[in-house]
Amino acid sequence: MAVELDVVDVGTMAYGECWQLQQRLFDEAIAAKAKGERPAQRMLLVEHTPVYTLGKSGHESNLLVAETFLKSIGAEFYHIDRGGDITFHGPGQIVGYPILDLEQLGIGLKSYIGAIESAVIDTMAEWGIACRTVEGAAGVWIVEPGRPMRKVCAIGVRSSRWVTMHGFALNVNTDLRYFGYINPCGFTDRTATSMEAELGACVDPEVVKERLVAHLAEKLDVDKINIKRLCQLTNVG
């Protein structure tokens, strides 16, 4: 049976509001499976206002400033239920939240994360940025001799009954100063980077989104991509 992916670009949205939307769609997918139905395969694309999120296995000591300081710079802070440690989301970043039924796709969680990593690597290659994965560290990295490893894309997911939520954050034109207030993903010997930092020029995020979605659909063996508005999602908007 053909697999279709509904992609919804919600624009700029505060983290808490988007988290609630994710949870609603996730619960809807779980309920559909419980009835023996095929839930829709969906992915939200969003740009968040500044926010730091700490995964369930993370350490709050990796936040290097007080929460009162975060408030002073207009940033929020959330403890959330994904894997991984602390990361930053904000303007200039493409955040993707695939809410997928992996059983329909015929893959496990490890292969799913690998598909995201591979799609990001292929996308970066189109801009001449060589990236790779690193054993024991989820996400996509730039590794060069004599320099600290630099993460361009963070990945942290949650799954239940083979349905996923949370996802990835790709730094396109992100202000990297925000990462100076944390140990990104819990590492003290590695840094964050962006496409802009690597290329020395701003990058059109809309083009990056288009190519990233295409690569991810290919890796997941999706037959058709449907571009939808938020109000077109079942029971939403």
Biotite code that builds the C-alpha atoms (Angstrom):
import biotite.structure as struc

atoms = struc.array([
    struc.Atom([0.000, 0.000, 0.000], chain_id="A", res_id=1, res_name="MET", atom_name="CA", element="C"),
    struc.Atom([1.325, 3.464, -0.927], chain_id="A", res_id=2, res_name="ALA", atom_name="CA", element="C"),
    struc.Atom([2.673, 5.597, 1.896], chain_id="A", res_id=3, res_name="VAL", atom_name="CA", element="C"),
    struc.Atom([1.965, 9.337, 1.814], chain_id="A", res_id=4, res_name="GLU", atom_name="CA", element="C"),
    struc.Atom([3.575, 12.008, 3.997], chain_id="A", res_id=5, res_name="LEU", atom_name="CA", element="C"),
    struc.Atom([1.637, 15.125, 4.988], chain_id="A", res_id=6, res_name="ASP", atom_name="CA", element="C"),
    struc.Atom([4.070, 18.007, 5.544], chain_id="A", res_id=7, res_name="VAL", atom_name="CA", element="C"),
    struc.Atom([2.808, 21.073, 7.410], chain_id="A", res_id=8, res_name="VAL", atom_name="CA", element="C"),
    struc.Atom([4.974, 24.189, 7.740], chain_id="A", res_id=9, res_name="ASP", atom_name="CA", element="C"),
    struc.Atom([3.483, 26.008, 10.725], chain_id="A", res_id=10, res_name="VAL", atom_name="CA", element="C"),
    struc.Atom([5.904, 28.960, 10.470], chain_id="A", res_id=11, res_name="GLY", atom_name="CA", element="C"),
    struc.Atom([7.064, 30.522, 13.738], chain_id="A", res_id=12, res_name="THR", atom_name="CA", element="C"),
    struc.Atom([5.522, 28.989, 16.857], chain_id="A", res_id=13, res_name="MET", atom_name="CA", element="C"),
    struc.Atom([6.436, 29.024, 20.545], chain_id="A", res_id=14, res_name="ALA", atom_name="CA", element="C"),
    struc.Atom([7.736, 25.701, 21.805], chain_id="A", res_id=15, res_name="TYR", atom_name="CA", element="C"),
    struc.Atom([4.959, 25.013, 24.308], chain_id="A", res_id=16, res_name="GLY", atom_name="CA", element="C"),
    struc.Atom([2.214, 25.541, 21.753], chain_id="A", res_id=17, res_name="GLU", atom_name="CA", element="C"),
    struc.Atom([3.952, 23.292, 19.230], chain_id="A", res_id=18, res_name="CYS", atom_name="CA", element="C"),
    struc.Atom([4.573, 20.615, 21.859], chain_id="A", res_id=19, res_name="TRP", atom_name="CA", element="C"),
    struc.Atom([0.839, 20.505, 22.578], chain_id="A", res_id=20, res_name="GLN", atom_name="CA", element="C"),
    struc.Atom([0.117, 20.202, 18.853], chain_id="A", res_id=21, res_name="LEU", atom_name="CA", element="C"),
    struc.Atom([2.639, 17.379, 18.512], chain_id="A", res_id=22, res_name="GLN", atom_name="CA", element="C"),
    struc.Atom([1.123, 15.551, 21.466], chain_id="A", res_id=23, res_name="GLN", atom_name="CA", element="C"),
    struc.Atom([-2.360, 15.928, 20.010], chain_id="A", res_id=24, res_name="ARG", atom_name="CA", element="C"),
    struc.Atom([-1.319, 14.455, 16.671], chain_id="A", res_id=25, res_name="LEU", atom_name="CA", element="C"),
    struc.Atom([0.695, 11.737, 18.408], chain_id="A", res_id=26, res_name="PHE", atom_name="CA", element="C"),
    struc.Atom([-2.291, 10.734, 20.556], chain_id="A", res_id=27, res_name="ASP", atom_name="CA", element="C"),
    struc.Atom([-4.493, 10.742, 17.463], chain_id="A", res_id=28, res_name="GLU", atom_name="CA", element="C"),
    struc.Atom([-2.114, 8.354, 15.693], chain_id="A", res_id=29, res_name="ALA", atom_name="CA", element="C"),
    struc.Atom([-1.976, 6.035, 18.720], chain_id="A", res_id=30, res_name="ILE", atom_name="CA", element="C"),
    struc.Atom([-5.789, 6.002, 18.915], chain_id="A", res_id=31, res_name="ALA", atom_name="CA", element="C"),
    struc.Atom([-6.094, 5.198, 15.210], chain_id="A", res_id=32, res_name="ALA", atom_name="CA", element="C"),
    struc.Atom([-3.742, 2.235, 15.587], chain_id="A", res_id=33, res_name="LYS", atom_name="CA", element="C"),
    struc.Atom([-5.729, 0.978, 18.581], chain_id="A", res_id=34, res_name="ALA", atom_name="CA", element="C"),
    struc.Atom([-8.786, 0.841, 16.277], chain_id="A", res_id=35, res_name="LYS", atom_name="CA", element="C"),
    struc.Atom([-6.857, -1.090, 13.643], chain_id="A", res_id=36, res_name="GLY", atom_name="CA", element="C"),
    struc.Atom([-6.649, 1.926, 11.349], chain_id="A", res_id=37, res_name="GLU", atom_name="CA", element="C"),
    struc.Atom([-3.662, 3.343, 9.460], chain_id="A", res_id=38, res_name="ARG", atom_name="CA", element="C"),
    struc.Atom([-2.774, 6.724, 10.998], chain_id="A", res_id=39, res_name="PRO", atom_name="CA", element="C"),
    struc.Atom([-1.702, 9.522, 8.689], chain_id="A", res_id=40, res_name="ALA", atom_name="CA", element="C"),
    struc.Atom([2.047, 10.003, 8.333], chain_id="A", res_id=41, res_name="GLN", atom_name="CA", element="C"),
    struc.Atom([2.756, 13.614, 9.253], chain_id="A", res_id=42, res_name="ARG", atom_name="CA", element="C"),
    struc.Atom([5.649, 16.000, 9.715], chain_id="A", res_id=43, res_name="MET", atom_name="CA", element="C"),
    struc.Atom([5.517, 19.463, 11.229], chain_id="A", res_id=44, res_name="LEU", atom_name="CA", element="C"),
    struc.Atom([8.136, 22.018, 10.197], chain_id="A", res_id=45, res_name="LEU", atom_name="CA", element="C"),
    struc.Atom([8.564, 24.967, 12.526], chain_id="A", res_id=46, res_name="VAL", atom_name="CA", element="C"),
    struc.Atom([10.848, 27.795, 13.573], chain_id="A", res_id=47, res_name="GLU", atom_name="CA", element="C"),
    struc.Atom([10.722, 28.327, 17.321], chain_id="A", res_id=48, res_name="HIS", atom_name="CA", element="C"),
    struc.Atom([11.128, 31.443, 19.354], chain_id="A", res_id=49, res_name="THR", atom_name="CA", element="C"),
    struc.Atom([14.265, 31.014, 21.575], chain_id="A", res_id=50, res_name="PRO", atom_name="CA", element="C"),
    struc.Atom([13.972, 27.986, 23.842], chain_id="A", res_id=51, res_name="VAL", atom_name="CA", element="C"),
    struc.Atom([16.175, 25.446, 25.585], chain_id="A", res_id=52, res_name="TYR", atom_name="CA", element="C"),
    struc.Atom([14.913, 21.879, 26.019], chain_id="A", res_id=53, res_name="THR", atom_name="CA", element="C"),
    struc.Atom([16.327, 19.206, 28.305], chain_id="A", res_id=54, res_name="LEU", atom_name="CA", element="C"),
    struc.Atom([15.667, 15.548, 27.474], chain_id="A", res_id=55, res_name="GLY", atom_name="CA", element="C"),
    struc.Atom([14.547, 12.981, 30.022], chain_id="A", res_id=56, res_name="LYS", atom_name="CA", element="C"),
    struc.Atom([18.066, 11.545, 30.374], chain_id="A", res_id=57, res_name="SER", atom_name="CA", element="C"),
    struc.Atom([19.770, 14.945, 30.377], chain_id="A", res_id=58, res_name="GLY", atom_name="CA", element="C"),
    struc.Atom([21.610, 16.738, 33.167], chain_id="A", res_id=59, res_name="HIS", atom_name="CA", element="C"),
    struc.Atom([20.515, 20.197, 34.254], chain_id="A", res_id=60, res_name="GLU", atom_name="CA", element="C"),
    struc.Atom([24.173, 20.995, 34.994], chain_id="A", res_id=61, res_name="SER", atom_name="CA", element="C"),
    struc.Atom([24.626, 21.314, 31.221], chain_id="A", res_id=62, res_name="ASN", atom_name="CA", element="C"),
    struc.Atom([22.649, 24.546, 31.431], chain_id="A", res_id=63, res_name="LEU", atom_name="CA", element="C"),
    struc.Atom([25.459, 26.948, 32.286], chain_id="A", res_id=64, res_name="LEU", atom_name="CA", element="C"),
    struc.Atom([23.354, 29.944, 33.332], chain_id="A", res_id=65, res_name="VAL", atom_name="CA", element="C"),
    struc.Atom([20.435, 30.522, 35.670], chain_id="A", res_id=66, res_name="ALA", atom_name="CA", element="C"),
    struc.Atom([16.894, 30.280, 34.332], chain_id="A", res_id=67, res_name="GLU", atom_name="CA", element="C"),
    struc.Atom([16.450, 33.925, 35.349], chain_id="A", res_id=68, res_name="THR", atom_name="CA", element="C"),
    struc.Atom([19.175, 34.824, 32.847], chain_id="A", res_id=69, res_name="PHE", atom_name="CA", element="C"),
    struc.Atom([17.353, 32.910, 30.119], chain_id="A", res_id=70, res_name="LEU", atom_name="CA", element="C"),
    struc.Atom([14.251, 34.954, 30.843], chain_id="A", res_id=71, res_name="LYS", atom_name="CA", element="C"),
    struc.Atom([16.318, 38.144, 30.556], chain_id="A", res_id=72, res_name="SER", atom_name="CA", element="C"),
    struc.Atom([17.319, 37.215, 26.987], chain_id="A", res_id=73, res_name="ILE", atom_name="CA", element="C"),
    struc.Atom([13.802, 36.180, 26.038], chain_id="A", res_id=74, res_name="GLY", atom_name="CA", element="C"),
    struc.Atom([14.419, 32.420, 26.093], chain_id="A", res_id=75, res_name="ALA", atom_name="CA", element="C"),
    struc.Atom([12.222, 29.705, 27.600], chain_id="A", res_id=76, res_name="GLU", atom_name="CA", element="C"),
    struc.Atom([13.279, 26.417, 29.225], chain_id="A", res_id=77, res_name="PHE", atom_name="CA", element="C"),
    struc.Atom([11.467, 23.064, 29.139], chain_id="A", res_id=78, res_name="TYR", atom_name="CA", element="C"),
    struc.Atom([12.036, 19.583, 30.548], chain_id="A", res_id=79, res_name="HIS", atom_name="CA", element="C"),
    struc.Atom([10.685, 17.243, 27.870], chain_id="A", res_id=80, res_name="ILE", atom_name="CA", element="C"),
    struc.Atom([10.149, 13.539, 27.177], chain_id="A", res_id=81, res_name="ASP", atom_name="CA", element="C"),
    struc.Atom([12.509, 12.960, 24.245], chain_id="A", res_id=82, res_name="ARG", atom_name="CA", element="C"),
    struc.Atom([15.876, 11.248, 24.415], chain_id="A", res_id=83, res_name="GLY", atom_name="CA", element="C"),
    struc.Atom([19.120, 13.205, 24.591], chain_id="A", res_id=84, res_name="GLY", atom_name="CA", element="C"),
    struc.Atom([20.413, 16.044, 26.717], chain_id="A", res_id=85, res_name="ASP", atom_name="CA", element="C"),
    struc.Atom([20.054, 19.828, 26.382], chain_id="A", res_id=86, res_name="ILE", atom_name="CA", element="C"),
    struc.Atom([19.747, 21.750, 23.135], chain_id="A", res_id=87, res_name="THR", atom_name="CA", element="C"),
    struc.Atom([18.625, 25.101, 21.788], chain_id="A", res_id=88, res_name="PHE", atom_name="CA", element="C"),
    struc.Atom([15.884, 25.962, 19.300], chain_id="A", res_id=89, res_name="HIS", atom_name="CA", element="C"),
    struc.Atom([15.402, 29.400, 17.832], chain_id="A", res_id=90, res_name="GLY", atom_name="CA", element="C"),
    struc.Atom([15.226, 31.670, 14.789], chain_id="A", res_id=91, res_name="PRO", atom_name="CA", element="C"),
    struc.Atom([17.209, 30.576, 11.765], chain_id="A", res_id=92, res_name="GLY", atom_name="CA", element="C"),
    struc.Atom([16.746, 26.894, 12.568], chain_id="A", res_id=93, res_name="GLN", atom_name="CA", element="C"),
    struc.Atom([14.611, 24.317, 10.755], chain_id="A", res_id=94, res_name="ILE", atom_name="CA", element="C"),
    struc.Atom([12.920, 22.072, 13.305], chain_id="A", res_id=95, res_name="VAL", atom_name="CA", element="C"),
    struc.Atom([11.105, 18.979, 12.094], chain_id="A", res_id=96, res_name="GLY", atom_name="CA", element="C"),
    struc.Atom([8.680, 16.865, 14.094], chain_id="A", res_id=97, res_name="TYR", atom_name="CA", element="C"),
    struc.Atom([7.794, 13.700, 12.148], chain_id="A", res_id=98, res_name="PRO", atom_name="CA", element="C"),
    struc.Atom([4.797, 11.940, 13.684], chain_id="A", res_id=99, res_name="ILE", atom_name="CA", element="C"),
    struc.Atom([5.123, 8.633, 11.903], chain_id="A", res_id=100, res_name="LEU", atom_name="CA", element="C"),
    struc.Atom([3.889, 5.080, 12.274], chain_id="A", res_id=101, res_name="ASP", atom_name="CA", element="C"),
    struc.Atom([7.114, 3.131, 11.783], chain_id="A", res_id=102, res_name="LEU", atom_name="CA", element="C"),
    struc.Atom([5.175, -0.111, 11.321], chain_id="A", res_id=103, res_name="GLU", atom_name="CA", element="C"),
    struc.Atom([3.713, 1.285, 8.108], chain_id="A", res_id=104, res_name="GLN", atom_name="CA", element="C"),
    struc.Atom([7.211, 2.170, 6.966], chain_id="A", res_id=105, res_name="LEU", atom_name="CA", element="C"),
    struc.Atom([8.545, -1.251, 7.916], chain_id="A", res_id=106, res_name="GLY", atom_name="CA", element="C"),
    struc.Atom([11.486, 0.075, 9.933], chain_id="A", res_id=107, res_name="ILE", atom_name="CA", element="C"),
    struc.Atom([12.624, 0.238, 13.546], chain_id="A", res_id=108, res_name="GLY", atom_name="CA", element="C"),
    struc.Atom([13.630, 3.229, 15.612], chain_id="A", res_id=109, res_name="LEU", atom_name="CA", element="C"),
    struc.Atom([17.352, 2.889, 14.913], chain_id="A", res_id=110, res_name="LYS", atom_name="CA", element="C"),
    struc.Atom([16.769, 2.791, 11.156], chain_id="A", res_id=111, res_name="SER", atom_name="CA", element="C"),
    struc.Atom([14.417, 5.768, 11.436], chain_id="A", res_id=112, res_name="TYR", atom_name="CA", element="C"),
    struc.Atom([17.046, 7.886, 13.201], chain_id="A", res_id=113, res_name="ILE", atom_name="CA", element="C"),
    struc.Atom([19.558, 6.747, 10.602], chain_id="A", res_id=114, res_name="GLY", atom_name="CA", element="C"),
    struc.Atom([17.207, 7.903, 7.848], chain_id="A", res_id=115, res_name="ALA", atom_name="CA", element="C"),
    struc.Atom([17.021, 11.394, 9.350], chain_id="A", res_id=116, res_name="ILE", atom_name="CA", element="C"),
    struc.Atom([20.802, 11.564, 9.693], chain_id="A", res_id=117, res_name="GLU", atom_name="CA", element="C"),
    struc.Atom([21.317, 10.372, 6.132], chain_id="A", res_id=118, res_name="SER", atom_name="CA", element="C"),
    struc.Atom([18.775, 12.872, 4.754], chain_id="A", res_id=119, res_name="ALA", atom_name="CA", element="C"),
    struc.Atom([20.545, 15.742, 6.529], chain_id="A", res_id=120, res_name="VAL", atom_name="CA", element="C"),
    struc.Atom([23.956, 14.574, 5.279], chain_id="A", res_id=121, res_name="ILE", atom_name="CA", element="C"),
    struc.Atom([22.687, 14.438, 1.687], chain_id="A", res_id=122, res_name="ASP", atom_name="CA", element="C"),
    struc.Atom([21.082, 17.869, 2.035], chain_id="A", res_id=123, res_name="THR", atom_name="CA", element="C"),
    struc.Atom([24.258, 19.435, 3.398], chain_id="A", res_id=124, res_name="MET", atom_name="CA", element="C"),
    struc.Atom([26.242, 17.909, 0.527], chain_id="A", res_id=125, res_name="ALA", atom_name="CA", element="C"),
    struc.Atom([24.152, 19.953, -1.922], chain_id="A", res_id=126, res_name="GLU", atom_name="CA", element="C"),
    struc.Atom([25.672, 23.070, -0.336], chain_id="A", res_id=127, res_name="TRP", atom_name="CA", element="C"),
    struc.Atom([29.156, 21.584, -0.334], chain_id="A", res_id=128, res_name="GLY", atom_name="CA", element="C"),
    struc.Atom([29.200, 20.880, 3.418], chain_id="A", res_id=129, res_name="ILE", atom_name="CA", element="C"),
    struc.Atom([30.691, 17.497, 4.280], chain_id="A", res_id=130, res_name="ALA", atom_name="CA", element="C"),
    struc.Atom([29.007, 15.948, 7.326], chain_id="A", res_id=131, res_name="CYS", atom_name="CA", element="C"),
    struc.Atom([28.901, 12.562, 8.992], chain_id="A", res_id=132, res_name="ARG", atom_name="CA", element="C"),
    struc.Atom([27.544, 10.643, 11.919], chain_id="A", res_id=133, res_name="THR", atom_name="CA", element="C"),
    struc.Atom([29.635, 9.937, 15.004], chain_id="A", res_id=134, res_name="VAL", atom_name="CA", element="C"),
    struc.Atom([29.478, 6.705, 16.995], chain_id="A", res_id=135, res_name="GLU", atom_name="CA", element="C"),
    struc.Atom([27.731, 7.230, 20.306], chain_id="A", res_id=136, res_name="GLY", atom_name="CA", element="C"),
    struc.Atom([26.502, 10.736, 19.466], chain_id="A", res_id=137, res_name="ALA", atom_name="CA", element="C"),
    struc.Atom([23.180, 11.158, 17.665], chain_id="A", res_id=138, res_name="ALA", atom_name="CA", element="C"),
    struc.Atom([22.899, 13.914, 15.110], chain_id="A", res_id=139, res_name="GLY", atom_name="CA", element="C"),
    struc.Atom([24.981, 15.148, 12.213], chain_id="A", res_id=140, res_name="VAL", atom_name="CA", element="C"),
    struc.Atom([28.513, 16.464, 12.672], chain_id="A", res_id=141, res_name="TRP", atom_name="CA", element="C"),
    struc.Atom([31.335, 18.168, 10.818], chain_id="A", res_id=142, res_name="ILE", atom_name="CA", element="C"),
    struc.Atom([34.606, 16.446, 11.667], chain_id="A", res_id=143, res_name="VAL", atom_name="CA", element="C"),
    struc.Atom([37.914, 18.016, 10.604], chain_id="A", res_id=144, res_name="GLU", atom_name="CA", element="C"),
    struc.Atom([41.448, 17.318, 11.823], chain_id="A", res_id=145, res_name="PRO", atom_name="CA", element="C"),
    struc.Atom([42.703, 19.817, 14.383], chain_id="A", res_id=146, res_name="GLY", atom_name="CA", element="C"),
    struc.Atom([39.271, 21.279, 15.170], chain_id="A", res_id=147, res_name="ARG", atom_name="CA", element="C"),
    struc.Atom([36.567, 20.334, 17.675], chain_id="A", res_id=148, res_name="PRO", atom_name="CA", element="C"),
    struc.Atom([33.656, 18.391, 16.220], chain_id="A", res_id=149, res_name="MET", atom_name="CA", element="C"),
    struc.Atom([30.801, 20.697, 15.236], chain_id="A", res_id=150, res_name="ARG", atom_name="CA", element="C"),
    struc.Atom([27.162, 19.648, 15.317], chain_id="A", res_id=151, res_name="LYS", atom_name="CA", element="C"),
    struc.Atom([24.954, 21.090, 12.588], chain_id="A", res_id=152, res_name="VAL", atom_name="CA", element="C"),
    struc.Atom([21.845, 19.029, 13.326], chain_id="A", res_id=153, res_name="CYS", atom_name="CA", element="C"),
    struc.Atom([20.543, 17.697, 16.646], chain_id="A", res_id=154, res_name="ALA", atom_name="CA", element="C"),
    struc.Atom([18.228, 14.681, 16.802], chain_id="A", res_id=155, res_name="ILE", atom_name="CA", element="C"),
    struc.Atom([16.087, 13.530, 19.718], chain_id="A", res_id=156, res_name="GLY", atom_name="CA", element="C"),
    struc.Atom([12.992, 11.367, 19.412], chain_id="A", res_id=157, res_name="VAL", atom_name="CA", element="C"),
    struc.Atom([10.381, 9.563, 21.429], chain_id="A", res_id=158, res_name="ARG", atom_name="CA", element="C"),
    struc.Atom([8.309, 6.599, 20.287], chain_id="A", res_id=159, res_name="SER", atom_name="CA", element="C"),
    struc.Atom([5.415, 4.584, 21.644], chain_id="A", res_id=160, res_name="SER", atom_name="CA", element="C"),
    struc.Atom([3.671, 1.705, 19.866], chain_id="A", res_id=161, res_name="ARG", atom_name="CA", element="C"),
    struc.Atom([5.975, 2.484, 16.926], chain_id="A", res_id=162, res_name="TRP", atom_name="CA", element="C"),
    struc.Atom([4.642, 6.043, 16.608], chain_id="A", res_id=163, res_name="VAL", atom_name="CA", element="C"),
    struc.Atom([7.253, 8.809, 16.790], chain_id="A", res_id=164, res_name="THR", atom_name="CA", element="C"),
    struc.Atom([7.327, 12.390, 17.982], chain_id="A", res_id=165, res_name="MET", atom_name="CA", element="C"),
    struc.Atom([9.968, 15.090, 18.541], chain_id="A", res_id=166, res_name="HIS", atom_name="CA", element="C"),
    struc.Atom([12.625, 14.962, 15.814], chain_id="A", res_id=167, res_name="GLY", atom_name="CA", element="C"),
    struc.Atom([15.474, 17.097, 14.480], chain_id="A", res_id=168, res_name="PHE", atom_name="CA", element="C"),
    struc.Atom([16.797, 20.661, 14.507], chain_id="A", res_id=169, res_name="ALA", atom_name="CA", element="C"),
    struc.Atom([19.010, 21.838, 11.633], chain_id="A", res_id=170, res_name="LEU", atom_name="CA", element="C"),
    struc.Atom([20.998, 25.032, 12.136], chain_id="A", res_id=171, res_name="ASN", atom_name="CA", element="C"),
    struc.Atom([20.695, 27.092, 8.965], chain_id="A", res_id=172, res_name="VAL", atom_name="CA", element="C"),
    struc.Atom([21.161, 30.756, 9.911], chain_id="A", res_id=173, res_name="ASN", atom_name="CA", element="C"),
    struc.Atom([21.010, 30.237, 13.684], chain_id="A", res_id=174, res_name="THR", atom_name="CA", element="C"),
    struc.Atom([22.636, 32.709, 16.073], chain_id="A", res_id=175, res_name="ASP", atom_name="CA", element="C"),
    struc.Atom([25.259, 30.417, 17.584], chain_id="A", res_id=176, res_name="LEU", atom_name="CA", element="C"),
    struc.Atom([25.779, 32.644, 20.632], chain_id="A", res_id=177, res_name="ARG", atom_name="CA", element="C"),
    struc.Atom([22.770, 30.925, 22.209], chain_id="A", res_id=178, res_name="TYR", atom_name="CA", element="C"),
    struc.Atom([24.733, 27.677, 22.345], chain_id="A", res_id=179, res_name="PHE", atom_name="CA", element="C"),
    struc.Atom([27.343, 29.376, 24.549], chain_id="A", res_id=180, res_name="GLY", atom_name="CA", element="C"),
    struc.Atom([24.981, 29.138, 27.505], chain_id="A", res_id=181, res_name="TYR", atom_name="CA", element="C"),
    struc.Atom([24.851, 25.325, 27.449], chain_id="A", res_id=182, res_name="ILE", atom_name="CA", element="C"),
    struc.Atom([26.973, 22.248, 26.903], chain_id="A", res_id=183, res_name="ASN", atom_name="CA", element="C"),
    struc.Atom([25.192, 21.338, 23.648], chain_id="A", res_id=184, res_name="PRO", atom_name="CA", element="C"),
    struc.Atom([23.776, 17.820, 23.879], chain_id="A", res_id=185, res_name="CYS", atom_name="CA", element="C"),
    struc.Atom([25.855, 17.377, 27.036], chain_id="A", res_id=186, res_name="GLY", atom_name="CA", element="C"),
    struc.Atom([29.285, 17.663, 25.381], chain_id="A", res_id=187, res_name="PHE", atom_name="CA", element="C"),
    struc.Atom([32.015, 19.957, 26.717], chain_id="A", res_id=188, res_name="THR", atom_name="CA", element="C"),
    struc.Atom([34.569, 19.269, 23.979], chain_id="A", res_id=189, res_name="ASP", atom_name="CA", element="C"),
    struc.Atom([32.335, 19.871, 20.943], chain_id="A", res_id=190, res_name="ARG", atom_name="CA", element="C"),
    struc.Atom([30.564, 22.897, 19.516], chain_id="A", res_id=191, res_name="THR", atom_name="CA", element="C"),
    struc.Atom([27.511, 23.796, 17.471], chain_id="A", res_id=192, res_name="ALA", atom_name="CA", element="C"),
    struc.Atom([27.680, 25.228, 13.981], chain_id="A", res_id=193, res_name="THR", atom_name="CA", element="C"),
    struc.Atom([25.318, 26.311, 11.219], chain_id="A", res_id=194, res_name="SER", atom_name="CA", element="C"),
    struc.Atom([25.188, 26.340, 7.455], chain_id="A", res_id=195, res_name="MET", atom_name="CA", element="C"),
    struc.Atom([25.732, 30.092, 7.566], chain_id="A", res_id=196, res_name="GLU", atom_name="CA", element="C"),
    struc.Atom([28.832, 29.724, 9.746], chain_id="A", res_id=197, res_name="ALA", atom_name="CA", element="C"),
    struc.Atom([30.317, 27.064, 7.497], chain_id="A", res_id=198, res_name="GLU", atom_name="CA", element="C"),
    struc.Atom([29.597, 28.897, 4.238], chain_id="A", res_id=199, res_name="LEU", atom_name="CA", element="C"),
    struc.Atom([30.146, 32.465, 5.404], chain_id="A", res_id=200, res_name="GLY", atom_name="CA", element="C"),
    struc.Atom([26.794, 33.579, 4.012], chain_id="A", res_id=201, res_name="ALA", atom_name="CA", element="C"),
    struc.Atom([23.088, 33.313, 4.806], chain_id="A", res_id=202, res_name="CYS", atom_name="CA", element="C"),
    struc.Atom([21.213, 30.416, 3.234], chain_id="A", res_id=203, res_name="VAL", atom_name="CA", element="C"),
    struc.Atom([17.611, 30.432, 1.979], chain_id="A", res_id=204, res_name="ASP", atom_name="CA", element="C"),
    struc.Atom([15.782, 28.230, 4.533], chain_id="A", res_id=205, res_name="PRO", atom_name="CA", element="C"),
    struc.Atom([12.873, 27.561, 2.173], chain_id="A", res_id=206, res_name="GLU", atom_name="CA", element="C"),
    struc.Atom([15.181, 25.873, -0.324], chain_id="A", res_id=207, res_name="VAL", atom_name="CA", element="C"),
    struc.Atom([16.811, 23.857, 2.466], chain_id="A", res_id=208, res_name="VAL", atom_name="CA", element="C"),
    struc.Atom([13.376, 22.713, 3.689], chain_id="A", res_id=209, res_name="LYS", atom_name="CA", element="C"),
    struc.Atom([12.387, 21.584, 0.208], chain_id="A", res_id=210, res_name="GLU", atom_name="CA", element="C"),
    struc.Atom([15.541, 19.544, -0.303], chain_id="A", res_id=211, res_name="ARG", atom_name="CA", element="C"),
    struc.Atom([15.518, 18.104, 3.221], chain_id="A", res_id=212, res_name="LEU", atom_name="CA", element="C"),
    struc.Atom([11.908, 16.924, 2.926], chain_id="A", res_id=213, res_name="VAL", atom_name="CA", element="C"),
    struc.Atom([12.678, 15.340, -0.446], chain_id="A", res_id=214, res_name="ALA", atom_name="CA", element="C"),
    struc.Atom([15.701, 13.494, 0.892], chain_id="A", res_id=215, res_name="HIS", atom_name="CA", element="C"),
    struc.Atom([13.864, 12.292, 4.001], chain_id="A", res_id=216, res_name="LEU", atom_name="CA", element="C"),
    struc.Atom([10.918, 11.042, 1.936], chain_id="A", res_id=217, res_name="ALA", atom_name="CA", element="C"),
    struc.Atom([13.368, 9.105, -0.226], chain_id="A", res_id=218, res_name="GLU", atom_name="CA", element="C"),
    struc.Atom([15.103, 7.540, 2.776], chain_id="A", res_id=219, res_name="LYS", atom_name="CA", element="C"),
    struc.Atom([11.767, 6.517, 4.287], chain_id="A", res_id=220, res_name="LEU", atom_name="CA", element="C"),
    struc.Atom([10.504, 5.169, 0.947], chain_id="A", res_id=221, res_name="ASP", atom_name="CA", element="C"),
    struc.Atom([7.523, 7.537, 0.942], chain_id="A", res_id=222, res_name="VAL", atom_name="CA", element="C"),
    struc.Atom([5.525, 7.405, -2.288], chain_id="A", res_id=223, res_name="ASP", atom_name="CA", element="C"),
    struc.Atom([3.965, 10.888, -2.180], chain_id="A", res_id=224, res_name="LYS", atom_name="CA", element="C"),
    struc.Atom([4.481, 14.164, -0.292], chain_id="A", res_id=225, res_name="ILE", atom_name="CA", element="C"),
    struc.Atom([1.379, 16.253, 0.458], chain_id="A", res_id=226, res_name="ASN", atom_name="CA", element="C"),
    struc.Atom([1.978, 19.871, 1.432], chain_id="A", res_id=227, res_name="ILE", atom_name="CA", element="C"),
    struc.Atom([-0.807, 20.891, 3.812], chain_id="A", res_id=228, res_name="LYS", atom_name="CA", element="C"),
    struc.Atom([-1.891, 23.779, 5.974], chain_id="A", res_id=229, res_name="ARG", atom_name="CA", element="C"),
    struc.Atom([-2.396, 23.393, 9.699], chain_id="A", res_id=230, res_name="LEU", atom_name="CA", element="C"),
    struc.Atom([-6.174, 23.699, 9.424], chain_id="A", res_id=231, res_name="CYS", atom_name="CA", element="C"),
    struc.Atom([-6.218, 20.694, 7.056], chain_id="A", res_id=232, res_name="GLN", atom_name="CA", element="C"),
    struc.Atom([-5.008, 18.287, 9.725], chain_id="A", res_id=233, res_name="LEU", atom_name="CA", element="C"),
    struc.Atom([-7.718, 16.068, 11.169], chain_id="A", res_id=234, res_name="THR", atom_name="CA", element="C"),
    struc.Atom([-9.314, 17.593, 14.287], chain_id="A", res_id=235, res_name="ASN", atom_name="CA", element="C"),
    struc.Atom([-6.765, 20.421, 14.339], chain_id="A", res_id=236, res_name="VAL", atom_name="CA", element="C"),
    struc.Atom([-7.290, 24.110, 13.687], chain_id="A", res_id=237, res_name="GLY", atom_name="CA", element="C"),
])
